[in-house]
């Protein structure tokens, strides 16, 4: 199995001098996601969040690095592990938490829950419970955007498990044939549910698969938020000039596939090795070394995020459940009088 040191095709990005405020924004975004997810674990254990719950812990650098490289009108299609994407995109934490609680005030009116966050206002076209299901949706959105001459980039997140699905190949092929403005982003966390990537794919270099469709691609260290942002900005510029692009972000999730998963398919030693590259450890160290982060600033950031999370929980608790009389609302279209 590939070691963490070999996780990305390119050398690990060196600490780049970025404006301090932007660097702190990246750190804040990752911390927000991590603390939100950690609180969701507690809420799930208390049965206040129900259904399936897939956590983004360990992968925060991807969502935090990708979103600043996009314009507000660029459509985003995510997976069912999408809390981090939604938070980084700008959907309010209140709306996300209320959705997790199944309340009408949620971003999907409480009907979607953890796996189906959606917000038209931020052009966030949701999580999808189907592995690879977002790929053809992104191609369709990209085609619609192209036909309307909107000059946007449709961004599609998917996991390494989706690469084994037919939708992956069909979507890349169609995007290439039609030269669609779609940026395919693979979050390769090495385990499609519980199957190690080298037990499922004959060629584990996911970025190389794009060449079969004449699509430019690269592999990037998904644990390095600066490398993620830099690669995404390059790719977004290339896609706006015409044609799809693929980035494989090589990353790792520290929690099991879902809260129902006993996580028996990997060793504790492997997880601990990857924890050494935790972006919530390495990035603050880089910022301290560059003189951009003080302990007091980090502590204040943590307090601010903790208060935001507790306010979101209070908002969700105070929310309302959809009445049973609305059961068929949005399911059937009411016939209009002739």
C-alpha contacts under 8 A as a table, 3 or more apart, distances in Angstrom:
res1	aa1	res2	aa2	distance
1	X	198	X	7.06
2	X	6	X	6.15
2	X	7	X	6.80
3	X	6	X	5.34
3	X	7	X	6.45
4	X	7	X	4.93
4	X	273	X	7.35
4	X	274	X	6.21
5	X	8	X	7.84
6	X	9	X	7.24
7	X	221	X	6.62
7	X	250	X	5.89
7	X	251	X	7.56
8	X	11	X	6.98
8	X	12	X	7.35
8	X	219	X	5.91
8	X	220	X	5.36
8	X	221	X	4.88
8	X	222	X	7.97
8	X	249	X	7.84
8	X	250	X	6.03
9	X	218	X	7.94
9	X	219	X	5.52
9	X	220	X	6.67
9	X	221	X	7.88
10	X	219	X	6.93
10	X	220	X	6.54
10	X	221	X	7.62
12	X	221	X	6.50
12	X	224	X	7.69
12	X	227	X	7.78
13	X	16	X	7.79
13	X	221	X	7.91
13	X	224	X	7.15
13	X	226	X	7.31
13	X	227	X	5.59
15	X	226	X	7.63
15	X	286	X	6.32
16	X	226	X	7.19
17	X	290	X	7.81
18	X	22	X	6.83
18	X	23	X	6.26
19	X	22	X	5.40
19	X	23	X	6.27
20	X	23	X	5.04
20	X	24	X	6.16
20	X	292	X	5.74
21	X	24	X	5.13
21	X	25	X	6.16
22	X	25	X	4.90
22	X	26	X	6.32
23	X	26	X	5.19
23	X	27	X	6.38
23	X	287	X	7.72
23	X	292	X	7.88
24	X	27	X	4.98
24	X	28	X	5.96
24	X	293	X	7.75
25	X	28	X	4.97
25	X	29	X	6.07
26	X	29	X	5.15
26	X	30	X	6.40
26	X	64	X	5.99
26	X	65	X	6.99
26	X	225	X	7.49
27	X	30	X	5.25
27	X	31	X	6.14
27	X	280	X	7.68
27	X	283	X	7.38
27	X	284	X	7.42
28	X	31	X	5.08
28	X	32	X	5.97
28	X	301	X	6.89
29	X	32	X	5.16
29	X	33	X	6.40
29	X	64	X	5.66
29	X	87	X	7.98
29	X	88	X	6.30
30	X	33	X	5.25
30	X	34	X	6.20
30	X	60	X	5.23
30	X	61	X	6.30
30	X	64	X	5.89
30	X	280	X	7.14
31	X	34	X	5.04
31	X	35	X	5.97
31	X	280	X	7.11
31	X	302	X	7.64
31	X	305	X	7.80
32	X	35	X	5.43
32	X	36	X	5.96
32	X	87	X	7.93
32	X	305	X	6.04
33	X	36	X	5.15
33	X	37	X	6.12
33	X	56	X	7.79
33	X	57	X	7.90
33	X	60	X	6.59
33	X	83	X	7.51
33	X	84	X	5.35
33	X	87	X	6.87
33	X	88	X	7.85
34	X	37	X	5.23
34	X	38	X	6.16
34	X	56	X	7.60
34	X	57	X	5.90
34	X	60	X	7.05
35	X	38	X	5.03
35	X	39	X	6.14
35	X	305	X	7.59
35	X	306	X	7.48
36	X	39	X	5.22
36	X	40	X	6.22
36	X	309	X	6.54
37	X	40	X	4.94
37	X	41	X	6.48
37	X	55	X	6.23
37	X	56	X	7.03
37	X	57	X	6.81
37	X	83	X	7.90
38	X	41	X	5.26
38	X	42	X	6.93
38	X	57	X	7.97
39	X	42	X	5.22
39	X	43	X	6.31
39	X	309	X	7.97
40	X	43	X	4.90
40	X	44	X	5.91
40	X	49	X	7.47
41	X	44	X	5.17
41	X	45	X	6.24
42	X	45	X	5.11
42	X	46	X	6.36
43	X	46	X	5.03
43	X	47	X	6.35
43	X	48	X	5.30
43	X	49	X	5.77
44	X	47	X	4.93
44	X	48	X	5.73
44	X	49	X	4.62
44	X	50	X	6.32
45	X	48	X	7.64
45	X	49	X	7.98
46	X	49	X	7.57
47	X	50	X	5.88
48	X	101	X	6.48
49	X	100	X	5.84
49	X	101	X	5.39
50	X	53	X	7.78
50	X	100	X	7.66
50	X	101	X	7.49
51	X	113	X	7.76
51	X	114	X	7.84
52	X	114	X	6.90
52	X	115	X	7.45
52	X	258	X	6.91
52	X	259	X	6.99
52	X	260	X	7.61
53	X	114	X	6.05
53	X	115	X	7.41
53	X	258	X	5.58
53	X	259	X	5.76
54	X	80	X	6.99
54	X	81	X	5.16
54	X	114	X	7.71
54	X	115	X	7.84
54	X	257	X	6.29
54	X	258	X	4.52
54	X	259	X	6.70
55	X	81	X	6.10
55	X	83	X	7.65
55	X	255	X	6.88
55	X	257	X	7.56
55	X	258	X	6.76
56	X	59	X	5.55
56	X	60	X	6.54
56	X	81	X	6.21
56	X	82	X	7.46
56	X	83	X	7.19
56	X	84	X	6.37
56	X	253	X	6.65
57	X	60	X	6.54
57	X	253	X	5.77
57	X	254	X	5.94
57	X	255	X	6.49
58	X	61	X	7.87
58	X	223	X	7.78
58	X	251	X	7.55
58	X	252	X	5.86
58	X	253	X	4.73
58	X	254	X	5.54
58	X	278	X	6.31
58	X	279	X	7.32
59	X	62	X	5.98
59	X	63	X	7.62
59	X	222	X	7.19
59	X	223	X	6.83
59	X	251	X	6.15
59	X	252	X	6.22
59	X	253	X	6.04
60	X	63	X	5.70
60	X	64	X	6.12
60	X	84	X	6.66
60	X	223	X	7.93
60	X	279	X	7.50
61	X	64	X	5.16
61	X	65	X	5.74
61	X	222	X	6.42
61	X	223	X	5.71
61	X	224	X	6.15
61	X	225	X	4.51
61	X	228	X	7.20
61	X	279	X	6.38
62	X	65	X	5.20
62	X	66	X	5.93
62	X	187	X	7.89
62	X	222	X	5.82
62	X	223	X	7.33
62	X	225	X	6.43
62	X	228	X	6.13
62	X	249	X	7.42
63	X	66	X	5.29
63	X	67	X	6.17
63	X	84	X	6.12
63	X	85	X	5.17
63	X	88	X	6.15
64	X	67	X	6.04
64	X	68	X	7.35
64	X	84	X	7.95
64	X	85	X	7.81
64	X	88	X	5.81
64	X	225	X	6.88
65	X	68	X	6.34
65	X	69	X	7.36
65	X	225	X	5.10
65	X	226	X	6.64
65	X	227	X	7.96
65	X	228	X	5.23
65	X	229	X	4.30
65	X	232	X	7.77
66	X	69	X	5.58
66	X	70	X	7.10
66	X	228	X	6.43
66	X	229	X	5.39
66	X	232	X	5.90
67	X	70	X	5.42
67	X	85	X	7.98
67	X	88	X	6.31
67	X	89	X	5.96
68	X	71	X	7.78
68	X	229	X	7.34
69	X	229	X	6.39
69	X	232	X	6.24
69	X	233	X	5.19
69	X	236	X	7.43
70	X	74	X	6.31
70	X	153	X	7.99
70	X	233	X	7.79
70	X	236	X	7.45
71	X	74	X	5.37
71	X	152	X	7.97
72	X	122	X	6.70
72	X	123	X	7.63
73	X	122	X	7.41
73	X	123	X	6.54
73	X	152	X	6.78
74	X	123	X	6.88
74	X	152	X	5.18
74	X	153	X	5.27
74	X	154	X	5.73
74	X	155	X	7.31
75	X	123	X	4.95
75	X	124	X	6.12
75	X	125	X	7.00
75	X	141	X	7.78
75	X	152	X	7.54
75	X	153	X	6.81
75	X	154	X	4.79
75	X	155	X	6.22
76	X	123	X	6.32
76	X	124	X	4.94
76	X	125	X	5.86
76	X	126	X	7.70
76	X	138	X	7.99
76	X	154	X	5.93
76	X	155	X	4.83
76	X	156	X	6.07
76	X	157	X	7.95
77	X	124	X	6.34
77	X	125	X	5.08
77	X	126	X	5.79
77	X	127	X	6.86
77	X	134	X	6.15
77	X	137	X	7.70
77	X	138	X	6.31
77	X	154	X	7.63
77	X	155	X	6.13
77	X	156	X	4.77
77	X	157	X	6.22
78	X	81	X	7.74
78	X	82	X	5.93
78	X	85	X	7.14
78	X	124	X	7.92
78	X	125	X	7.20
78	X	126	X	5.71
78	X	127	X	4.78
78	X	128	X	6.88
78	X	134	X	6.67
78	X	156	X	6.09
78	X	157	X	4.94
78	X	158	X	6.82
79	X	82	X	5.56
79	X	115	X	7.62
79	X	126	X	7.52
79	X	127	X	4.55
79	X	128	X	5.25
79	X	129	X	7.03
79	X	131	X	7.69
79	X	134	X	6.87
79	X	157	X	6.24
79	X	158	X	5.85
79	X	159	X	7.70
80	X	114	X	7.34
80	X	115	X	4.36
80	X	116	X	6.74
80	X	127	X	4.70
80	X	128	X	5.20
80	X	129	X	5.28
80	X	130	X	7.92
81	X	84	X	7.69
81	X	115	X	6.78
81	X	127	X	7.32
82	X	85	X	5.06
82	X	86	X	6.14
82	X	115	X	7.09
82	X	117	X	7.47
82	X	126	X	7.94
82	X	127	X	5.95
83	X	86	X	5.20
83	X	87	X	6.21
83	X	96	X	7.76
83	X	114	X	7.43
83	X	117	X	7.72
84	X	87	X	5.20
84	X	88	X	6.06
85	X	88	X	5.23
85	X	89	X	5.95
86	X	89	X	5.08
86	X	90	X	6.49
86	X	91	X	5.62
86	X	96	X	7.91
86	X	117	X	7.33
86	X	124	X	7.30
87	X	90	X	5.40
87	X	91	X	5.52
87	X	92	X	6.88
87	X	93	X	6.65
88	X	91	X	7.59
89	X	122	X	7.06
89	X	124	X	7.56
90	X	122	X	6.94
91	X	95	X	7.09
91	X	96	X	7.15
91	X	119	X	7.08
91	X	122	X	6.92
92	X	95	X	5.37
92	X	96	X	6.46
93	X	96	X	5.02
93	X	97	X	5.98
93	X	308	X	7.76
93	X	309	X	7.36
93	X	312	X	6.05
94	X	97	X	5.29
94	X	98	X	6.03
94	X	106	X	7.60
94	X	311	X	7.57
94	X	312	X	4.42
94	X	313	X	7.41
94	X	315	X	6.22
94	X	316	X	6.81
95	X	98	X	5.15
95	X	99	X	6.15
95	X	105	X	6.28
95	X	106	X	4.47
95	X	107	X	5.02
95	X	312	X	7.93
95	X	316	X	7.95
96	X	99	X	5.08
96	X	100	X	6.34
96	X	106	X	5.93
96	X	107	X	6.06
96	X	117	X	7.18
97	X	100	X	4.96
97	X	101	X	6.30
97	X	106	X	6.98
97	X	312	X	6.10
97	X	313	X	6.46
97	X	316	X	5.95
98	X	101	X	4.99
98	X	102	X	6.26
98	X	103	X	5.28
98	X	104	X	7.46
98	X	105	X	5.88
98	X	106	X	4.38
98	X	107	X	7.56
98	X	110	X	7.01
98	X	312	X	7.60
98	X	313	X	7.63
98	X	315	X	7.00
98	X	316	X	4.20
98	X	317	X	7.62
98	X	319	X	6.90
99	X	102	X	4.96
99	X	103	X	5.70
99	X	104	X	7.43
99	X	105	X	7.05
99	X	106	X	3.79
99	X	107	X	5.91
99	X	108	X	6.37
99	X	109	X	6.61
99	X	110	X	4.61
99	X	111	X	7.48
99	X	112	X	7.00
99	X	113	X	5.22
99	X	114	X	7.10
99	X	117	X	7.45
99	X	316	X	7.86
100	X	103	X	7.69
100	X	106	X	7.48
100	X	110	X	7.18
100	X	113	X	4.78
100	X	114	X	5.34
101	X	106	X	7.99
101	X	110	X	7.09
101	X	113	X	7.23
101	X	316	X	6.33
101	X	317	X	7.64
102	X	106	X	7.04
102	X	109	X	7.47
102	X	110	X	3.90
102	X	111	X	6.46
102	X	112	X	7.70
102	X	113	X	6.06
102	X	321	X	6.91
103	X	106	X	5.55
103	X	109	X	6.26
103	X	110	X	4.45
103	X	111	X	7.98
103	X	316	X	6.87
103	X	319	X	5.61
103	X	320	X	5.33
103	X	321	X	4.95
103	X	322	X	6.87
104	X	108	X	7.65
104	X	109	X	4.07
104	X	110	X	4.97
104	X	111	X	7.89
104	X	319	X	6.87
104	X	320	X	5.74
104	X	321	X	5.80
104	X	322	X	5.74
105	X	109	X	5.67
105	X	110	X	7.00
105	X	316	X	7.66
105	X	319	X	6.15
105	X	320	X	7.08
106	X	109	X	4.70
106	X	110	X	5.15
106	X	316	X	8.00
107	X	110	X	7.19
107	X	117	X	6.37
107	X	118	X	5.95
107	X	119	X	6.02
108	X	111	X	5.77
108	X	112	X	5.71
108	X	113	X	7.60
108	X	116	X	7.32
108	X	117	X	6.11
108	X	118	X	5.75
108	X	119	X	7.38
109	X	112	X	7.49
109	X	322	X	7.98
110	X	113	X	6.01
110	X	321	X	7.75
110	X	322	X	7.71
112	X	115	X	6.49
112	X	116	X	4.47
112	X	117	X	6.38
113	X	116	X	5.70
113	X	117	X	6.79
114	X	117	X	6.57
115	X	127	X	5.46
115	X	128	X	6.31
115	X	129	X	5.99
116	X	126	X	5.68
116	X	127	X	4.56
116	X	128	X	5.96
116	X	129	X	7.28
117	X	125	X	7.95
117	X	126	X	4.94
117	X	127	X	5.56
118	X	124	X	5.75
118	X	125	X	5.42
118	X	126	X	4.20
118	X	127	X	7.05
119	X	122	X	5.81
119	X	123	X	6.21
119	X	124	X	5.11
119	X	125	X	6.51
119	X	126	X	7.10
120	X	123	X	4.63
120	X	124	X	5.91
120	X	125	X	6.80
121	X	124	X	7.52
127	X	134	X	7.78
128	X	131	X	7.51
128	X	133	X	6.27
128	X	134	X	6.27
129	X	133	X	7.50
130	X	133	X	4.86
130	X	134	X	7.71
131	X	134	X	7.83
131	X	158	X	7.95
131	X	161	X	7.15
131	X	162	X	5.54
131	X	165	X	7.83
132	X	135	X	5.67
132	X	158	X	6.47
132	X	159	X	7.79
132	X	161	X	7.87
132	X	162	X	4.57
132	X	163	X	7.58
132	X	165	X	6.55
132	X	167	X	6.19
132	X	168	X	6.62
133	X	136	X	6.55
133	X	137	X	7.07
133	X	167	X	7.29
134	X	137	X	5.04
134	X	138	X	6.07
134	X	156	X	6.89
134	X	157	X	7.69
134	X	158	X	7.37
135	X	138	X	5.24
135	X	139	X	6.44
135	X	156	X	6.53
135	X	158	X	7.54
135	X	167	X	6.48
135	X	168	X	6.44
135	X	171	X	6.07
136	X	139	X	4.96
136	X	140	X	6.20
136	X	167	X	6.53
136	X	170	X	7.94
136	X	171	X	5.52
137	X	140	X	5.07
137	X	141	X	6.17
138	X	141	X	5.02
138	X	142	X	5.89
138	X	154	X	6.40
138	X	155	X	7.17
138	X	156	X	6.00
138	X	182	X	7.07
139	X	142	X	4.98
139	X	143	X	6.12
139	X	171	X	6.36
139	X	174	X	7.65
139	X	175	X	6.29
139	X	180	X	7.29
139	X	182	X	6.80
140	X	143	X	5.11
140	X	144	X	6.25
141	X	144	X	5.04
141	X	145	X	6.09
141	X	154	X	6.98
142	X	145	X	5.09
142	X	146	X	6.08
142	X	153	X	7.26
142	X	154	X	5.56
142	X	180	X	5.88
142	X	181	X	5.75
142	X	182	X	5.88
143	X	146	X	5.04
143	X	147	X	6.11
143	X	180	X	6.15
143	X	181	X	7.80
144	X	147	X	5.13
144	X	148	X	6.21
145	X	148	X	5.15
145	X	149	X	6.13
145	X	150	X	5.46
145	X	151	X	7.08
145	X	152	X	6.71
146	X	149	X	4.93
146	X	150	X	6.33
146	X	151	X	6.75
146	X	152	X	7.86
146	X	180	X	6.94
146	X	181	X	7.14
147	X	150	X	7.89
151	X	181	X	7.97
151	X	240	X	6.61
152	X	181	X	7.02
152	X	240	X	6.88
153	X	181	X	5.19
153	X	182	X	5.66
153	X	183	X	6.71
153	X	236	X	6.81
153	X	239	X	6.69
153	X	240	X	6.39
154	X	181	X	6.27
154	X	182	X	4.73
154	X	183	X	6.10
155	X	182	X	5.89
155	X	183	X	4.80
155	X	184	X	6.18
155	X	185	X	7.20
156	X	182	X	7.30
156	X	183	X	6.19
156	X	184	X	5.03
156	X	185	X	5.80
157	X	184	X	6.42
157	X	185	X	4.79
157	X	186	X	5.92
157	X	187	X	6.92
158	X	162	X	6.42
158	X	184	X	7.79
158	X	185	X	6.31
158	X	186	X	5.03
158	X	187	X	6.01
159	X	162	X	5.54
159	X	163	X	7.39
159	X	186	X	5.34
159	X	187	X	4.81
159	X	188	X	5.58
159	X	189	X	7.26
159	X	192	X	7.44
160	X	163	X	5.48
160	X	164	X	7.82
160	X	186	X	6.38
160	X	187	X	6.42
160	X	188	X	4.76
160	X	189	X	6.88
160	X	190	X	6.78
160	X	191	X	7.30
160	X	192	X	6.20
160	X	197	X	7.50
160	X	206	X	7.75
161	X	164	X	5.98
161	X	165	X	7.57
161	X	191	X	7.30
161	X	192	X	4.36
161	X	193	X	7.56
161	X	197	X	7.98
162	X	165	X	5.24
162	X	167	X	7.85
162	X	168	X	6.51
163	X	166	X	7.84
163	X	168	X	5.57
163	X	169	X	7.73
163	X	206	X	7.62
164	X	168	X	7.36
164	X	201	X	7.43
165	X	168	X	5.74
165	X	169	X	7.53
166	X	169	X	5.52
166	X	170	X	6.18
167	X	170	X	5.05
167	X	171	X	5.68
168	X	171	X	5.33
168	X	172	X	6.21
169	X	172	X	5.28
169	X	173	X	6.03
170	X	173	X	5.20
170	X	174	X	6.13
171	X	174	X	5.26
171	X	175	X	6.00
172	X	175	X	5.14
172	X	176	X	6.11
172	X	210	X	7.37
172	X	213	X	6.64
172	X	215	X	7.90
173	X	176	X	5.18
173	X	177	X	6.15
173	X	213	X	5.58
174	X	177	X	5.04
174	X	178	X	6.07
175	X	178	X	5.37
175	X	179	X	5.54
175	X	180	X	4.93
175	X	181	X	7.79
175	X	182	X	7.10
175	X	243	X	7.58
175	X	244	X	6.36
176	X	179	X	4.82
176	X	180	X	6.64
176	X	213	X	6.35
176	X	214	X	6.99
176	X	215	X	6.63
176	X	243	X	6.68
176	X	244	X	6.35
177	X	180	X	7.99
179	X	242	X	6.40
179	X	243	X	4.32
179	X	244	X	6.36
180	X	242	X	7.14
180	X	243	X	5.26
180	X	244	X	5.83
181	X	239	X	5.39
181	X	240	X	6.35
181	X	242	X	6.25
181	X	243	X	5.33
181	X	244	X	5.40
182	X	239	X	6.77
182	X	243	X	7.17
182	X	244	X	4.86
182	X	245	X	6.81
183	X	235	X	7.33
183	X	236	X	7.08
183	X	239	X	6.83
183	X	244	X	5.65
183	X	245	X	5.10
183	X	246	X	5.88
183	X	247	X	7.82
184	X	244	X	7.48
184	X	245	X	6.18
184	X	246	X	4.60
184	X	247	X	6.38
185	X	246	X	5.87
185	X	247	X	5.05
185	X	248	X	6.05
185	X	249	X	7.19
186	X	246	X	7.59
186	X	247	X	6.23
186	X	248	X	4.72
186	X	249	X	5.91
187	X	222	X	7.72
187	X	248	X	6.37
187	X	249	X	5.11
187	X	250	X	6.44
187	X	251	X	6.67
188	X	191	X	7.79
188	X	248	X	6.63
188	X	249	X	5.85
188	X	250	X	4.96
188	X	251	X	5.77
188	X	252	X	7.43
189	X	192	X	7.87
189	X	250	X	6.32
189	X	251	X	4.80
189	X	252	X	4.33
189	X	253	X	6.10
190	X	196	X	5.83
190	X	197	X	5.20
190	X	250	X	7.88
190	X	251	X	7.52
190	X	252	X	6.79
191	X	194	X	5.61
191	X	195	X	5.20
191	X	196	X	4.61
191	X	197	X	5.67
192	X	195	X	5.30
192	X	196	X	6.69
192	X	197	X	6.89
193	X	257	X	5.39
194	X	257	X	7.15
194	X	263	X	7.42
194	X	265	X	5.98
195	X	199	X	6.67
195	X	200	X	6.91
195	X	265	X	7.39
196	X	199	X	5.44
196	X	200	X	6.77
197	X	200	X	5.25
197	X	201	X	5.94
197	X	204	X	6.58
198	X	201	X	5.60
198	X	202	X	6.94
198	X	203	X	7.82
198	X	204	X	6.18
199	X	202	X	7.80
201	X	204	X	5.57
203	X	206	X	7.34
205	X	208	X	5.53
205	X	209	X	7.20
206	X	209	X	5.46
206	X	210	X	7.63
206	X	248	X	6.55
207	X	210	X	5.84
207	X	211	X	7.93
207	X	217	X	5.61
207	X	218	X	5.67
207	X	219	X	5.98
207	X	246	X	6.82
207	X	247	X	6.51
207	X	248	X	5.53
208	X	211	X	5.75
208	X	212	X	7.92
208	X	217	X	7.23
208	X	218	X	7.91
209	X	212	X	5.80
209	X	213	X	7.87
210	X	213	X	5.57
210	X	214	X	6.53
210	X	215	X	5.14
210	X	216	X	6.69
210	X	217	X	6.40
210	X	246	X	6.88
211	X	214	X	4.74
211	X	215	X	5.42
211	X	216	X	6.70
211	X	217	X	7.60
212	X	215	X	7.51
215	X	243	X	7.92
215	X	244	X	6.31
215	X	245	X	5.71
215	X	246	X	7.07
216	X	244	X	7.51
216	X	245	X	5.22
216	X	246	X	6.40
217	X	245	X	5.77
217	X	246	X	4.57
217	X	247	X	5.48
217	X	248	X	7.68
218	X	246	X	6.76
218	X	247	X	5.15
218	X	248	X	6.28
219	X	247	X	5.82
219	X	248	X	4.64
219	X	249	X	6.00
219	X	250	X	7.10
220	X	227	X	6.90
220	X	228	X	6.72
220	X	231	X	7.36
220	X	247	X	7.08
220	X	248	X	6.12
220	X	249	X	4.98
220	X	250	X	6.23
221	X	224	X	5.73
221	X	227	X	6.68
221	X	228	X	7.05
221	X	249	X	5.82
221	X	250	X	5.34
221	X	251	X	6.88
222	X	225	X	7.02
222	X	227	X	7.60
222	X	228	X	6.18
222	X	249	X	4.50
222	X	250	X	4.83
222	X	251	X	4.76
223	X	250	X	7.40
223	X	251	X	5.74
223	X	252	X	7.89
223	X	277	X	6.76
223	X	278	X	6.73
223	X	279	X	5.51
224	X	227	X	5.35
224	X	228	X	6.23
224	X	279	X	6.34
224	X	283	X	7.57
225	X	228	X	5.00
225	X	229	X	6.19
225	X	279	X	7.31
225	X	283	X	7.75
226	X	229	X	5.20
226	X	230	X	6.09
227	X	230	X	5.17
227	X	231	X	6.06
228	X	231	X	5.34
228	X	232	X	6.05
228	X	249	X	7.63
229	X	232	X	5.10
229	X	233	X	6.14
230	X	233	X	5.30
230	X	234	X	6.42
231	X	234	X	5.19
231	X	235	X	6.18
231	X	247	X	7.94
232	X	235	X	5.03
232	X	236	X	5.94
232	X	247	X	7.90
233	X	236	X	5.15
233	X	237	X	6.24
234	X	237	X	5.36
234	X	238	X	6.35
235	X	238	X	5.00
235	X	239	X	6.14
235	X	245	X	6.42
235	X	246	X	7.88
235	X	247	X	7.95
236	X	239	X	5.13
236	X	240	X	6.18
237	X	240	X	5.24
237	X	241	X	6.45
238	X	241	X	5.22
238	X	242	X	6.78
238	X	243	X	7.45
238	X	245	X	7.53
239	X	242	X	5.12
239	X	243	X	5.14
239	X	244	X	5.50
239	X	245	X	6.34
240	X	243	X	7.40
252	X	274	X	7.14
253	X	256	X	7.38
254	X	271	X	6.42
254	X	275	X	7.54
255	X	258	X	7.65
256	X	259	X	6.77
256	X	261	X	5.76
256	X	262	X	7.01
256	X	263	X	5.23
257	X	260	X	7.99
257	X	261	X	5.96
257	X	263	X	7.39
258	X	261	X	5.28
263	X	266	X	6.93
264	X	267	X	7.62
266	X	270	X	6.90
266	X	271	X	7.72
267	X	270	X	5.30
267	X	271	X	6.70
268	X	271	X	5.15
268	X	272	X	6.18
269	X	272	X	5.09
269	X	273	X	6.20
270	X	273	X	5.15
270	X	274	X	6.49
271	X	274	X	5.24
271	X	275	X	6.23
272	X	275	X	4.88
272	X	276	X	6.77
273	X	276	X	5.59
273	X	277	X	7.69
274	X	277	X	5.44
274	X	278	X	6.86
275	X	278	X	4.92
276	X	281	X	7.79
277	X	281	X	7.23
277	X	282	X	6.36
278	X	281	X	5.35
278	X	282	X	6.20
279	X	282	X	5.05
279	X	283	X	5.44
280	X	283	X	5.97
280	X	284	X	6.63
281	X	284	X	5.88
281	X	285	X	6.49
282	X	285	X	5.14
282	X	286	X	6.29
283	X	286	X	5.03
283	X	287	X	6.25
284	X	287	X	5.00
284	X	288	X	6.06
284	X	293	X	7.11
285	X	288	X	5.13
285	X	289	X	6.17
286	X	289	X	5.13
286	X	290	X	6.24
287	X	290	X	4.99
287	X	291	X	6.16
287	X	292	X	4.99
287	X	293	X	5.40
288	X	291	X	5.02
288	X	292	X	5.71
288	X	293	X	4.88
288	X	294	X	6.67
289	X	292	X	7.61
290	X	293	X	7.89
291	X	294	X	7.73
293	X	297	X	6.59
293	X	298	X	7.16
294	X	297	X	5.28
294	X	298	X	6.50
295	X	298	X	5.13
295	X	299	X	6.12
296	X	299	X	5.07
296	X	300	X	6.14
297	X	300	X	5.16
297	X	301	X	6.18
298	X	301	X	5.01
298	X	302	X	6.24
299	X	302	X	5.10
299	X	303	X	6.33
300	X	303	X	5.13
300	X	304	X	6.20
301	X	304	X	5.15
301	X	305	X	6.23
302	X	305	X	5.20
302	X	306	X	6.08
303	X	306	X	5.11
303	X	307	X	6.19
304	X	307	X	5.27
304	X	308	X	6.29
305	X	308	X	5.02
305	X	309	X	6.23
306	X	309	X	5.19
306	X	310	X	6.30
307	X	310	X	5.21
307	X	311	X	6.12
308	X	311	X	5.12
308	X	312	X	6.19
309	X	312	X	5.03
309	X	313	X	6.29
310	X	313	X	5.06
310	X	314	X	6.24
311	X	314	X	5.07
311	X	315	X	6.12
312	X	315	X	4.94
312	X	316	X	6.14
313	X	316	X	5.05
313	X	317	X	6.05
314	X	317	X	5.05
314	X	318	X	6.17
315	X	318	X	5.24
315	X	319	X	6.28
316	X	319	X	5.03
322	X	326	X	6.80
323	X	326	X	5.64
323	X	327	X	7.37
324	X	327	X	5.27
325	X	328	X	7.69
326	X	329	X	5.04
328	X	331	X	5.19
328	X	332	X	6.43
329	X	332	X	6.65
330	X	333	X	7.05
